Amino acid sequence: MAVLAEKASRGRRHSPDPADRERRERGRWHRLDMKLSPYMYIAPFFIIFGIFGLFPLLYTAYVSLTGWRADTDGSQHDFVGLANYSRLLHDQFFWNALRNTVAIGLLSTVPQLLMALLLAHFLNYRIRGRTLFRMGVLLPNVASVAAVTLIFVQLFGRDYGLINWLLTTMGLDRLDWQAGTWSSWIAISIIVTWRWTGYNSLIYLAGMQAIPFELYESAALDGAGRWRQFRTITVPMLRPTILFTVIVSTIGALQLFGEPLLFNVSQTPTSGGSQHQFQTMAIYTYDQFWSKFKYGYGAAISWAMFLVIVIIVLINLFLARRMRGIEAS
């Protein structure tokens, strides 16, 4: 009997306690939750990016290596290797589109960012109605690109446009803004500048408000005027923000599509003018895809445009680092 009682008590001592087992189970789930939760939180972004970003990019790269043409045979996927890219190097229309894109980008980006910086500097001071002004500068960006471009097309009209009327009142000749190369570049650049200056000025304004106001007070006590404060305090402190806007504006300029497409409403929109004088790379890609149904060649143009964007952004970063190194030394 004593032996049986001892075995029973030993069994009770070694039998798992339900509460202890529940605590161990909760601890195991807690450790698993701590390991997996961060990945679960960021998983939606990577899933959406993989479906709508990475997969189209890789699929476009595959299509660019084929001779797929929907106008001859919709199921044609013959592998042609780098033939589309080799053809691209000898395509005068592609180089013309690249030249137009870079020219319009420079004519719109440089004045746009300079005016945005000055406008933000003005809005950063305590003036009457500054909240109303800050809201107002964003209105052009809120407006539809189609509506804005069509209004500017009327303003730049050859016969009855307001711009040409102003030129004639000053004794100058009328311009056919759509027919000329430089005139069309300037007109489209004005549209882009009008739409995006306010947006960039608000980005600069946010960066300016992060600059300690004591720096301006100290500079004012030392006799520095507003212009000198702008040059010696605002611009150096805003350098990361300026670099960001330069890169984003450069990418946007190289992808310019809506403004030049709608600027040519009187002719074939994808031609970019009678002599392709303002046909950008995005419009040329669209023309190859949906007007000529050359999917393989259009995909090659898309990837070439992507590589041009990467190269120009890397050049911007290199120049920014060189300037930072020169100033530091």
Secondary structure, DSSP 8 states (H G I E B T S, - for coil): -HHHHHHHHHHHHHS--HHHHHHHHHHHHHHHHHHHHHHHHHHHHHHHHIIIIIHHHHHHHHHTTB--BTTTBTT---B-TTHHHHHHHT-HHHHHHHHHHHHHHHHHHHHHHHHHHHHHHHHTS--TTHHHHHHHTTHHHHS-HHHHHHHHHHHT-TTT-HHHHHHHHTT-----TTTSHHHHHHHHHHHHHHHHHHHHHHHHHHHHHTS-HHHHHHHHHTT--HHHHIIIIIHHHTHHHHHHHHHHHHHHHHT--HHHHHTTTTS-GGG-STT-TT--HHHHHHIIIIIS--HHHHHHHHHHHHHHHHHHHHHHHHHHHHHHHHHH-
